[in-house]
Amino acid sequence: MAVYKEAKTNTWKVYYRYTDWQGNRKQTTKRGFATKREAQAWEREQLSKVRASLDMSFESFVDTYTVDMKNRIKENTWHTKEHIIRTKILPYFGKRKINEIQPKDIIAWQNEMIKGKDKRGKPYSPVYLKTLHNQLSAIFNHAVRFYGLRENPAAKAGNMGKEKSKEMQFWTQAEYAKFAEVMMDKPRSYYAFEMLYWCGIREGELLALTPADFDFERGTVSITKSYQRLNGRDVITDPKTSKSNRVIKMPDFLVSEMQDYLKQLYSISPNDRMFEISKSYLHHEMDRGAEAAGVKRIRIHDLRHSHISLLIEMGYSAVAIADRVGHESINITYNYAHLFPSTQNDMADRLNNFRKDGV
């Protein structure tokens, strides 16, 4: 590397030469530094990256972390991670050397986050606080595992927030029936909510559905993708997990409803989205329908909970339910354990009979 002054602009520039991972020699130039000291500081940072030295700023290591991780995860997942890093982590640790950040610094940052407020002026939820800490810890873990950082200060400081999300809510079948009736004035909304409630699919899975996903002879719908709106672009990704790829058997009435809906979409092609609506549209319609029907307002995702609670009420096992709704692990289904019917009385009766028979 070399640092030079540009007479015309009275600024400094750096010539940066390096060898990439394939052994190719590369060169780039960075201009516009106000002072020689700033140019030399940038030069040192680039050398630290090339040598995988942890004597670099946290901000510079995030650049390395980004190169290593961005193409390994889904675009929507990275979008969320990048927003947290940019808005909640870099403002506090960006200029600090990563190998000098200590657990006490993490605790100070945690206290700032705990005092923080969202756009509505409300404190961050415990689940969100845990998410923030997990992202910071993931960066340090990456430095430990692959770049020789001695220890993860975020792990030593301990977590904040908690794992458990807000209590799940659900509608009974009677409540959903009231809601569905008032939604019939807008067929697109009605059919969208019918799919959400009677199939238990996720919001993104609904919005990615195309005519090709339906097999009306077999009465099935294939869940193979998810829809996201990112930076003004429509993005179709794989579903949330590998188990989310599934084929769902629909009740006969829903098969008929979806055939009727497709007939209303005159010029739709097999691979066109059937529900060209936004998540905010669905949320607005949920507000409207719940108020008109006189039922409690639940989240869109709670329709998935409602479907699961209905299946539990019908007597299906956790294994069968997990397969239908695409839970990655049956342990997720067991989060609904309080809804499964208790067998304690039956157990006690059978034990009484066993003792009598054995005496």
C-alpha positions as CSV (number, residue, x, y, z in Angstrom):
1,M,0.0,0.0,0.0
2,A,1.0,3.6,-0.5
3,V,-0.4,7.0,0.6
4,Y,-0.2,10.0,-1.7
5,K,-1.5,13.6,-1.7
6,E,-3.5,14.8,-4.7
7,A,-2.6,18.4,-5.4
8,K,-5.7,19.3,-7.4
9,T,-8.1,18.4,-4.6
10,N,-5.8,18.9,-1.7
11,T,-6.8,15.5,-0.4
12,W,-5.1,12.1,0.2
13,K,-5.5,8.8,-1.5
14,V,-4.4,5.2,-0.9
15,Y,-3.3,2.6,-3.4
16,Y,-4.3,-0.7,-2.0
17,R,-2.8,-3.9,-3.5
18,Y,-3.7,-7.4,-2.3
19,T,-4.0,-11.1,-3.2
20,D,-7.4,-12.6,-3.3
21,W,-8.3,-16.1,-2.1
22,Q,-7.6,-17.5,-5.6
23,G,-4.1,-16.0,-5.6
24,N,-4.9,-13.2,-8.1
25,R,-3.2,-9.9,-7.5
26,K,-5.7,-7.0,-7.2
27,Q,-5.4,-3.2,-6.8
28,T,-7.9,-0.6,-5.7
29,T,-7.7,3.1,-4.8
30,K,-9.4,5.0,-2.1
31,R,-9.6,8.8,-2.4
32,G,-10.9,11.8,-0.6
33,F,-9.2,11.6,2.8
34,A,-8.9,15.1,4.4
35,T,-5.6,14.3,6.1
36,K,-2.7,11.9,5.7
37,R,-3.4,10.5,9.1
38,E,-6.9,9.4,8.0
39,A,-5.5,7.8,4.9
40,Q,-2.9,5.9,6.9
41,A,-5.5,4.8,9.4
42,W,-7.7,3.4,6.6
43,E,-4.6,1.7,5.2
44,R,-3.8,0.0,8.5
45,E,-7.4,-1.3,8.7
46,Q,-7.1,-2.9,5.2
47,L,-3.8,-4.5,6.2
48,S,-5.5,-5.9,9.3
49,K,-8.2,-7.5,7.2
50,V,-5.8,-9.1,4.8
51,R,-3.7,-10.5,7.6
52,A,-6.9,-11.6,9.5
53,S,-5.6,-9.5,12.4
54,L,-8.0,-8.7,15.2
55,D,-6.2,-5.4,15.8
56,M,-8.9,-3.7,13.7
57,S,-12.0,-1.7,14.5
58,F,-15.3,-3.6,15.1
59,E,-16.7,-1.8,12.1
60,S,-14.0,-3.3,9.9
61,F,-14.5,-6.8,11.2
62,V,-18.2,-6.4,10.4
63,D,-17.2,-5.9,6.8
64,T,-15.4,-9.2,7.0
65,Y,-18.3,-10.9,8.7
66,T,-20.6,-9.5,6.0
67,V,-18.4,-11.0,3.2
68,D,-18.3,-14.4,5.0
69,M,-22.0,-14.6,5.9
70,K,-24.2,-12.6,3.5
71,N,-24.4,-15.2,0.7
72,R,-24.9,-18.1,3.1
73,I,-28.3,-17.1,4.4
74,K,-31.6,-16.0,3.0
75,E,-31.8,-12.4,1.7
76,N,-34.7,-11.5,4.1
77,T,-32.8,-13.0,7.0
78,W,-29.7,-11.0,6.2
79,H,-31.8,-7.9,5.7
80,T,-33.0,-8.2,9.3
81,K,-29.5,-8.9,10.6
82,E,-28.0,-6.0,8.7
83,H,-30.6,-3.6,10.1
84,I,-29.8,-4.6,13.7
85,I,-26.1,-4.4,13.1
86,R,-26.3,-1.0,11.4
87,T,-28.8,0.7,13.8
88,K,-28.2,-1.0,17.2
89,I,-24.6,-2.3,17.3
90,L,-22.3,-0.2,15.1
91,P,-23.2,3.1,16.6
92,Y,-21.8,1.8,20.0
93,F,-18.9,-0.4,18.9
94,G,-18.0,0.6,15.4
95,K,-14.8,2.6,16.2
96,R,-13.6,0.3,19.0
97,K,-10.9,-2.3,18.3
98,I,-12.7,-5.6,18.4
99,N,-9.9,-7.3,20.5
100,E,-10.3,-4.5,23.2
101,I,-14.0,-4.8,23.8
102,Q,-14.7,-6.2,27.2
103,P,-17.7,-7.7,29.0
104,K,-18.2,-4.5,30.9
105,D,-18.6,-2.7,27.6
106,I,-21.3,-5.2,26.6
107,I,-23.2,-4.6,29.8
108,A,-23.1,-0.9,29.2
109,W,-24.5,-1.4,25.7
110,Q,-27.2,-3.7,27.1
111,N,-28.3,-1.1,29.6
112,E,-28.6,1.4,26.7
113,M,-30.7,-1.1,24.8
114,I,-32.9,-1.8,27.8
115,K,-33.6,2.0,28.1
116,G,-34.3,2.2,24.3
117,K,-37.7,2.9,22.7
118,D,-39.2,1.8,19.5
119,K,-40.9,4.1,16.9
120,R,-44.0,4.2,19.0
121,G,-42.1,5.3,22.1
122,K,-42.5,1.9,23.8
123,P,-39.6,0.0,25.4
124,Y,-38.1,-2.8,23.3
125,S,-39.8,-6.2,24.1
126,P,-37.8,-8.8,26.0
127,V,-37.7,-11.0,22.8
128,Y,-36.3,-8.2,20.7
129,L,-33.6,-7.4,23.4
130,K,-32.6,-11.1,23.3
131,T,-32.4,-10.9,19.5
132,L,-30.1,-7.8,19.6
133,H,-27.8,-9.6,22.0
134,N,-27.8,-12.8,20.0
135,Q,-26.7,-10.9,16.9
136,L,-23.8,-9.1,18.7
137,S,-22.7,-12.4,20.2
138,A,-22.8,-14.1,16.7
139,I,-20.3,-11.5,15.4
140,F,-17.9,-12.2,18.3
141,N,-18.4,-16.0,17.9
142,H,-17.4,-15.6,14.3
143,A,-14.3,-13.8,15.3
144,V,-13.5,-16.5,17.9
145,R,-14.1,-19.5,15.6
146,F,-12.4,-18.2,12.4
147,Y,-10.1,-15.3,13.2
148,G,-8.5,-16.1,16.5
149,L,-10.3,-13.8,18.9
150,R,-9.5,-15.2,22.4
151,E,-13.0,-15.1,23.8
152,N,-16.5,-13.8,23.2
153,P,-17.1,-10.8,25.6
154,A,-20.9,-10.9,24.9
155,A,-21.1,-14.5,26.1
156,K,-19.2,-13.6,29.3
157,A,-21.5,-10.7,29.9
158,G,-24.6,-12.9,29.7
159,N,-27.8,-12.4,27.7
160,M,-30.6,-9.9,28.1
161,G,-34.3,-10.2,27.4
162,K,-35.9,-13.6,27.2
163,E,-36.7,-16.2,24.6
164,K,-40.5,-16.5,25.1
165,S,-42.5,-14.4,22.8
166,K,-45.8,-12.8,23.7
167,E,-48.6,-15.2,24.6
168,M,-50.1,-16.9,21.6
169,Q,-53.7,-16.1,20.9
170,F,-56.2,-17.9,18.8
171,W,-59.8,-17.9,17.6
172,T,-62.2,-20.7,18.2
173,Q,-64.0,-22.0,15.1
174,A,-67.1,-20.0,16.1
175,E,-65.1,-16.8,16.3
176,Y,-63.4,-17.4,13.0
177,A,-66.9,-18.1,11.4
178,K,-68.1,-14.7,12.5
179,F,-64.9,-13.1,11.1
180,A,-65.2,-15.0,7.8
181,E,-68.8,-14.0,7.3
182,V,-68.0,-10.2,7.4
183,M,-65.0,-10.7,5.1
184,M,-67.1,-12.0,2.2
185,D,-67.7,-8.5,0.9
186,K,-64.0,-8.6,-0.4
187,P,-63.5,-12.0,-2.1
188,R,-59.7,-11.7,-2.2
189,S,-59.5,-11.0,1.5
190,Y,-62.0,-13.8,2.3
191,Y,-60.1,-16.4,0.3
192,A,-56.8,-15.3,1.7
193,F,-58.0,-15.8,5.3
194,E,-59.6,-19.1,4.4
195,M,-56.2,-20.4,3.4
196,L,-54.6,-19.1,6.5
197,Y,-57.1,-20.5,8.9
198,W,-57.9,-23.9,7.3
199,C,-54.4,-24.8,6.3
200,G,-52.3,-23.1,9.0
201,I,-49.8,-21.7,6.5
202,R,-47.6,-18.7,7.3
203,E,-48.2,-15.3,5.9
204,G,-45.3,-15.3,3.5
205,E,-46.3,-18.8,2.3
206,L,-49.8,-17.5,1.5
207,L,-48.5,-14.5,-0.5
208,A,-46.2,-16.7,-2.6
209,L,-48.9,-19.1,-3.7
210,T,-49.4,-19.6,-7.5
211,P,-52.0,-21.7,-9.4
212,A,-49.3,-24.3,-10.1
213,D,-49.1,-25.0,-6.4
214,F,-52.6,-26.5,-6.4
215,D,-53.6,-30.0,-7.4
216,F,-57.3,-29.9,-7.4
217,E,-57.7,-33.6,-8.3
218,R,-55.9,-34.6,-5.2
219,G,-57.1,-31.6,-3.2
220,T,-53.7,-30.5,-2.2
221,V,-51.6,-27.4,-2.1
222,S,-47.8,-27.5,-2.2
223,I,-45.8,-25.1,0.0
224,T,-42.4,-24.6,-1.6
225,K,-41.7,-20.9,-1.2
226,S,-42.3,-17.7,0.7
227,Y,-42.8,-14.1,-0.3
228,Q,-41.1,-11.0,1.2
229,R,-41.1,-7.3,0.2
230,L,-37.5,-6.1,0.6
231,N,-36.2,-2.6,-0.3
232,G,-39.1,-2.1,-2.7
233,R,-38.6,-5.4,-4.4
234,D,-40.8,-8.6,-4.5
235,V,-38.5,-11.4,-3.3
236,I,-39.5,-15.1,-3.4
237,T,-37.4,-17.3,-1.1
238,D,-37.4,-20.8,0.2
239,P,-39.8,-21.4,3.1
240,K,-38.7,-20.8,6.7
241,T,-37.1,-24.2,7.2
242,S,-36.6,-27.4,5.3
243,K,-39.6,-29.0,7.0
244,S,-41.7,-26.1,5.8
245,N,-41.6,-27.7,2.3
246,R,-44.7,-29.8,2.5
247,V,-47.9,-30.8,0.7
248,I,-51.1,-30.0,2.6
249,K,-54.4,-31.8,2.0
250,M,-57.2,-29.3,1.9
251,P,-60.8,-29.9,3.0
252,D,-63.2,-30.3,0.1
253,F,-65.0,-27.0,0.7
254,L,-61.7,-25.2,0.5
255,V,-60.8,-26.9,-2.7
256,S,-64.0,-25.6,-4.2
257,E,-63.4,-22.1,-2.9
258,M,-59.9,-21.9,-4.4
259,Q,-61.2,-23.1,-7.7
260,D,-63.9,-20.4,-7.6
261,Y,-61.2,-17.8,-6.7
262,L,-59.0,-18.8,-9.6
263,K,-61.9,-18.4,-12.0
264,Q,-62.1,-14.7,-10.9
265,L,-58.4,-14.2,-11.8
266,Y,-59.0,-14.1,-15.6
267,S,-55.5,-13.6,-17.0
268,I,-53.4,-15.3,-14.3
269,S,-50.6,-17.6,-15.4
270,P,-49.6,-20.8,-13.6
271,N,-46.6,-19.2,-11.9
272,D,-48.2,-15.8,-11.1
273,R,-48.9,-14.9,-7.5
274,M,-52.5,-15.5,-6.7
275,F,-52.6,-13.0,-3.8
276,E,-50.9,-9.8,-5.0
277,I,-51.4,-8.0,-1.7
278,S,-49.1,-6.8,1.0
279,K,-48.7,-7.9,4.6
280,S,-50.0,-4.4,5.6
281,Y,-53.1,-5.0,3.6
282,L,-53.8,-8.2,5.5
283,H,-53.2,-6.5,8.8
284,H,-55.6,-3.7,7.8
285,E,-58.2,-6.3,6.8
286,M,-57.8,-8.1,10.0
287,D,-58.5,-4.9,11.9
288,R,-61.6,-4.2,9.8
289,G,-63.0,-7.8,10.1
290,A,-62.4,-8.2,13.8
291,E,-64.1,-5.0,14.6
292,A,-67.1,-5.7,12.3
293,A,-67.5,-9.2,13.6
294,G,-67.1,-8.2,17.3
295,V,-64.3,-10.7,18.0
296,K,-61.0,-10.0,19.6
297,R,-58.2,-8.8,17.4
298,I,-55.4,-11.3,17.0
299,R,-52.3,-11.2,14.9
300,I,-52.2,-12.7,11.4
301,H,-49.8,-15.4,12.7
302,D,-52.3,-16.3,15.4
303,L,-54.5,-17.8,12.6
304,R,-51.8,-20.4,12.4
305,H,-52.1,-20.9,16.1
306,S,-55.9,-21.1,15.7
307,H,-55.5,-23.9,13.1
308,I,-53.2,-25.9,15.4
309,S,-55.6,-25.5,18.4
310,L,-58.4,-26.7,16.1
311,L,-56.4,-29.8,15.2
312,I,-55.6,-30.5,18.8
313,E,-59.3,-30.1,19.7
314,M,-60.1,-32.7,17.0
315,G,-57.7,-35.1,18.7
316,Y,-54.7,-35.2,16.3
317,S,-51.3,-36.1,17.7
318,A,-48.4,-33.6,18.0
319,V,-46.5,-35.6,15.3
320,A,-49.4,-35.4,12.8
321,I,-49.8,-31.7,13.5
322,A,-46.1,-30.9,13.2
323,D,-46.1,-32.6,9.8
324,R,-49.1,-30.6,8.5
325,V,-47.9,-27.2,9.6
326,G,-44.2,-27.7,8.8
327,H,-42.7,-27.4,12.3
328,E,-39.0,-28.1,12.1
329,S,-39.1,-30.0,15.4
330,I,-41.9,-31.6,17.3
331,N,-40.7,-29.6,20.3
332,I,-42.2,-26.6,18.6
333,T,-45.6,-28.3,18.5
334,Y,-45.2,-29.1,22.2
335,N,-45.3,-25.4,22.9
336,Y,-49.0,-25.9,22.6
337,A,-48.9,-28.6,25.3
338,H,-51.4,-26.7,27.5
339,L,-54.0,-27.1,24.7
340,F,-53.7,-30.9,24.5
341,P,-56.4,-32.6,26.5
342,S,-55.3,-33.8,29.9
343,T,-55.2,-37.6,30.4
344,Q,-54.5,-37.3,34.2
345,N,-58.0,-38.5,35.2
346,D,-57.9,-41.4,32.8
347,M,-54.4,-42.4,34.1
348,A,-55.6,-42.3,37.7
349,D,-58.7,-44.4,37.0
350,R,-56.6,-47.1,35.2
351,L,-54.1,-47.1,38.0
352,N,-56.9,-47.7,40.5
353,N,-58.2,-50.6,38.4
354,F,-54.7,-52.0,38.0
355,R,-54.3,-52.0,41.8
356,K,-57.7,-53.7,42.4
357,D,-56.9,-56.3,39.8
358,G,-53.5,-56.9,41.3
359,V,-54.6,-57.3,44.9
